[in-house]
């Protein structure tokens, strides 16, 4: 019995037309003799009635207490959107002549830690799902959720349905996991900003993890990391079926390693970035002050990025929504931080850049060509990121896209 997992996101289930497209995809897989597990997100996006953000809005409007619902009760509420989606979709499959059963994440055997609203999967017990598959049924699982070992309902945080799908695929030793979205697959850049962006037919796990962490929103990085650990190929496809999509794997069919001659695979970006500068005092030592600053930020649960540490100052970035908390944390240490908002982080990503001279020179040349100033930069073996003005993001992306030959490129 060859198993595949098909995951449908909220926009792929938002209306009758989209849901019928999804039903057709499941039916086609069954007709090929495959055993199919379907993982679904809540239908639509806010203000659609069952979308996750709509449910959150109900809490915000109705509850006056600070912080709204406690995490346990919030997870009970948020799990409802996917359960509604799973039961409706199972009914649609049954109407199409397929045997189908809907399961919650808990019924599907997804066990998590007890970190409410952002739980991590610790194991999957797939016996119930495997039994239903052996009985010839399509199993429709509510994504984004699981249960603790003492039977509390939990949710997995943003992108959790992707993680649900891959975790089930790993536990069932699935042939592949197909993630369906409202776009054709993974693009070389955001097509809304760079019209020249093209579909990538195949990319490595590592490249997709980098793209996802750096702002690309097609698939959650936790799901890709899990797929990489399990060695399960991912297909990112559009629900409309008009494209073959993007294959995400360490190898292409036949076992040949993906290398290619591209240096940069794609351009990603993150908006809403603020820069923070902290000038150090004469005493105590710089090392002690560095430790105090970053320990204070960690204690305040503030994530910092693009970090530059010097003997006399520290410069880093945060998301704009946590800037007030950042200033408060640093002020409590006696510092007067200098802050500036209105930045974006633009990143060139490519697994093949490691050890290749001149990549940064090409990035600087591309940005200088459109008069975009770099305020900070950071790099790894698979990406180089630059802090730029947000109002220059479109020019920066298009220039980088052209510099690295991504215009009209399709791997």
N, C-alpha and C positions, 0 to 999 in steps of 0.2 A: 504494500500500500504506500504509494508515493504521496506525501503530504505537502501542500503549500499553504502559506498564510497570506491572506489578502487583507490589507488594512485600508479602510476608507475614512478620510478625515471629514471634518464638519462641513466644509464647502462641497465635498463630493456627495453629501447626503442632504443638502439644504432644501431641496424641492423634489416634487414628483419626477421631473425629468432626470435629475441627477441620480435619484435613487433607482430609477429604472435602468440607467446606464450601468450602475453598480450591480444590479441583479443580473444583467446580461453578461457581465464579466465573470461572475460566479458561475452562472449556468454554462458558459463556454469552457471553464476549467473542469467542471464536473463531467461534461460531455467528452473531455479528453481522458477520462478515467482517473482523474486526480481526486484525492481526499482533501477537502477544503475547510480550513478554519478561517472565519471572517472576524476581524477585530474592528469595532466601530467607535468613532468619537461621537460626542453630542452633536445633534444636527444643527448646522448653520453657524452663524455668528451673531453677536448682539446686533439688533434687538430681536432676533428670532426667539420664539418663546422658550425653547429647551436648551439653548446654548449656555455654556458655562458662565460667560460673562453676564448673561441675563439673570441667571440664578444668583450670582454675586450681587447684582444690582438690587434684587429683591431684599436681600439682607441689609444692604446699605440704606435702602429707603425705609425699611420697616423697623429696624432696631436702632434705638438711640444710644445703647450702651457703648462705651469706648471699646474699639477693637472688634465690634460685631460679635459673631458667634465664636465660641471656643473651637479649637481645631478639630476636635472629635465630631462635634455637631456639624461643623462646616463640611467635613468630608462626607458625612451622611447625606447632606443636601447635594453636594456637587456630584456624587456618584449617580444621582437620579438621571441626569441628562444622558449618560451613556446607556443606562438600563432601558430608558424609553427608546433610544435609538436601536438597541439590540432587539427588543421585542418587536418593534415595527418592522425591522428589516427581516427578521425570521419569518414574520407573517407574509411579507412580500415574496420571499423565496417559496414559501408553501403555496401561495397563490400561483406562482409560476411553475408549479408541479414538482418542486424539489422538497425532499424531506429535510427539515431543518429544526434546530432547537436553539433557544437563546439561553445563555448562561451569564451570570454576573462574573466579575473578575474572581471573587472568592470561590464560586462554584467551579470555575475553571482551574482552580488550584494555585492561584497566584498568591504567594505568601510574602509579606513585606515586614520591614521594621515598623516601629510605632511612631515614626516621625510624621505626624498628621500634616496634611496638605502638601507634603513633598517627600513621600515615603520612597524607600528604595526596595526593590525586589531582592529578597534573600534566597528564595528558591521557588520552583514551580513543580507542583505535583500534577502531572498531566493525565492521570488515570481516567478521570471522568471524561475528559475530552477525547482521549484515545478510544474509550468504549463507545461513545456516540459515533465516532468516525467509523469504527468497525461495523456498526449497525447501519451504515450507509447514509448517515445524516451529515448535512452541512452544519457545523457548529458556529454559532454567532456569539462572540464574546464581547461583553462591555469592556472597552479599553479604559485606560487611565486610572484603574482601581485594583485593589486587592484586599486582603485581610491580614491582620496580625495573627500571631500564633495563639492569642487568646480571643480571637474572633471579633476584633474591632475592624470596622470598615475604614480603609485608607484610600487616599488618592495620591497619584505619582507626580504631581506638578505639571507644568506646561510641557507639552510634547509627550505626555505619559502614554498615550495610545500607541505611539511608535514603539516605545519601550515594551509595552505589553505584547505587541505583535512579535517582536524579535525574541523576547523571552519565551513565548509559547513555541515559536519556531525552533529555538534551540532545544527546548525540552522534548519536542516531538521529532527531532532530527529531520526537520523539514527540508525539502529540496531547495526551496527559496522562499523569501518573503517579498511580497509585492506591496509597495506603499503607493496608494493612489491619492492624487491631489488635484487641484484646479489648474496646475501648470503641466507642461509636457515632460518635465524632468528637471534635472539640474542644469542650470544655464551658466555661461561664462561670466555673467554679471546680472544684476537686476535689470530685466528688460524694460521696466518702467522708467529707468534712468538712462540706460544705454540701449537704444533700439537696435544696435548692431549685435547685441548679445545672441549667442547661438547655443543650441543644445549640445551638451557633452554626452556622447554615447557610452563612455565608460570612464570611470575614475576609481582611484584606490580608496580604501577605507580611510586611510590617513588624511587624504586630501579633503574628503567630505567632512571628517571630524573638524579639521581646521576651518573649512568654510562655514560650518554650522556654528562653531564657537565664535567666529568673527562676524556673524550677522546674517548669513544666509539662512532662510527659514524653511527650507523644503523638508528637512528631516532633522529630528532631534539628535544631538551628538551622543547622548547616552545610548540611544538605540544603535547607532553605528558602532560604537565601541563594543557593545555586546555582540553584535553581528560579527565583528572582527575577531573577538575572542572565540566565538563558536565556529567561525569559518563558514558562515551562511551567506550566500549571495543576496544582495538587496537589489530589487528593481524599483526605481522611482518613476512612476508613470502618471499620465493624465487620465482621469476617469473617462474622458470622451473617446479614448482609444485611438486617437489619430496619430500617435507617435509610439515608437517602440520604447521610448523612455531612456533612462540612464541606468546602466549596470554598475553597481558599486561592489567591488570585490578586490581581493589581492591578486587574482588571476583572471584571465579571460578563459572562455570555454576551451578545453584542451590542455589547460594547465600552464600556459605561457604567461610569464610574469608581465604585468603591465609596466612598461617603461616609457616608450615613445620618445620623441625628441622635443617635446614641449618643456619649457622651463617653468612657465606659469600656467596653471590650469584655469584659474578664475579670479575675479575681483569681488571681494566682499566688503561690506561696510556696516557701521553702527552709528546711529545718530544719538543726539541727546547727551553729549559728552562734555564734562567740565574739567578744567585744569586747575590744580591746586599746587601752590608753592608755599613751603614752610622754610623760613630762614632760621638757622640754628643759633642758639645763644653761646656765649663764650664758655660757659660751664653748664653741665658736666661734659664729658668727652663726646665727640660726634657719634661714636658707636653706641654709647648709652642713650643718647637722644634718638638715634635712629630706632633703637629697640623700643623705647617708650612710645614713640609716635605710632609705629606699626602695631604694637601691642594694644594701644588704646583704640585704634581703628578696628582691629579684629574683635575686641571686646564689644564694640558697638555694632558688630555684624556688618561692617562696611567693606565691600570688595573694591580693591584698588587695582589699577591697570597702568600700563606704560610708565613704569617706575624708573626714575633716574635719581640715584643717591650720590651726593657729593659731600666733602668734608664740611661744607658751610651751609648746605641747603638740601632739601628733598623736594622733588617735583613728581607729581603723579596725576592720574586722571581718575574720576569717578563718574557714574551716571548722574545726570543733573538732578534726578528726583531724590538722591541721597546727599546732595551738597549741603543742605542745612544741617543735617545730622553730622556730616563730616566737620563742618566749621565748629559746631558745638563741641565735638569730641576734642578737637585740637585746642580750642579756647580753654577747655577745662584743664589742659596741660600748661596753660600760660602762654601759648603761641598766638600770634596774630596772622593767620594764613591769608595769602593773597589768592583770590579765586577769579576765574573767568569762565563764562559759559559760552555756548554757541559753537562748539567744536563737533567734529565727526572723526571717526577712526576709519581709514580706508586701508585695505589689506590686499596684497598680492600673494596668492597661495599657489604652491606647486611643490610636490614631493621631489621633483627633479632639480630644484634650485640648490640643494645641499652641495657645497663644494664648487659651485659654478661662480667664477669671478665676474664682477661687473653687474650683478643684478641690482644692487642698490644704486649704482651709477645710472642705470637705465630708468629706475623709478624717479630719481631726482631730475633727470633730463625730461621725462614725460611731464612731471608736475611743473617744472620751470617753464616749459613750453606754453602752458596755459596760465602762467603767473600765479601758481598755487604755492603758498609758503608752507614749509614743514615746521611744526612747532616742537614735536618730539617724535621719536621713532623707537621701535622695538622689533626684534626679530627672533625667529627660531629656525630650526633646520628646514621648516616647510612653509614659512611665511615671513613677510616683512610688512609691518604696519606703520602707518604715519598718521599723526594727529594734524588735521587741517581744519580750516574754517568750514562750518557746515554749509554756508551759502555758496561754497565753491565745490561741493561734493560732485555734482553732475559733471562739471568740466574735468575734475580729477579722474573719475571713473572712466570717462570716454577716452581720455588721453592715455591712461594706463592700458586700457583695453586695446587701443591701437598699437601702442609701443610693443606689446608682447604678442602681436599678431593674432589676437583673438577675434578680430572682426571677420565674420564669415567663416570662422573656424568651427569644425565639428570633428571631434576625435573618432 
